[in-house]
Amino acid sequence: MKKIKIFLIVIAALSLICVLSACNSDAVKYDFKDGVFGYTIGDDGESVTLSVWLDRTDGNVIIPSTVTKGDKTYKVTTIGNGVFAASYQKLKATDCFGNYSDVSNNQLVSITFAPNSNVTVIEGRAFEKCKNIETVILPESVKEIKGFAFYKCENLKTVSIEKNVTQIGDDCFSGCTSLETVTLKHTDEKNLPEIGDRVFKWYDSSVKSFMGSSDPYKVIGCTIKVENETMLSAFKNTATSSNINLRYWYDYADILSI
């Protein structure tokens, strides 16, 4: 019995060491560096994912359209998972046990996409808790913005989403408590972007919720602007859709405007 207890203690200790090592590791994998970023080459051999922000001395970030390695040029098509989220060097042990969202990135000041951007996907948590950014203007190339991409960017005031975006993930702009205006550039009422849960909402701690009795996620002071009356009607009519990822637009019917 004593040997079993010792064995279990050793296993628990090794598990804890592994978790803490993972939390404090600065070994983000990437294939090559160009400028201030590290990139991972895609399976097609022609595109890359922007995988890590290596040099954070300048918070005014420009996302390039292409990068080079040797004599080969690659299109930058993806902004990777958590690239601009909290700096991994600053993670503490407690962050690995449920408190990760309490860590923020105060280094990123602004985001600009280079002309002729090739970015089609913004992965989950890419800009999570970047507290100093105020404006996000996405390029026409973007098609997917995945879950928690701009979660708790608390000073973000304006967002412009181009017509080619087909999916906006869960909690994408959740917790952006300063958000004033979201501009949707979509013009095809038959192809509205799918939207996840709580995308433009934030948690209201004053609301008591148990077993779905009251929704503690609210939208306050935000306006979602659309292109014209036809699009306004299309977004509001999503309540009847069989696709829940379209129906969620109806949650914002009261703040939709032209």
Secondary structure, 3 states (H helix, E strand, C coil): CHHHHHHHHHHHHHHHHHHHHHHHCCCCCCCEEECCEEEEECCCCCEEEEEEECCCCCCEEEECCEEEECCEEEEEEEECCCCCCCCHHHCCHHHHHCCHHHCCECCCCEEEECCCCCCCEECCCCCCCECCCCEEECCCCCCEECCCCCCCCCCCCEEEECCCCCEECCCCCCCCCCCCEEEECCCCCCCCCEECCCCCCEECCCCCCCCCCCCCEECCCCEEECCCHHHHHHHHHHHHCCCHHHHHHHHHHHHEEC
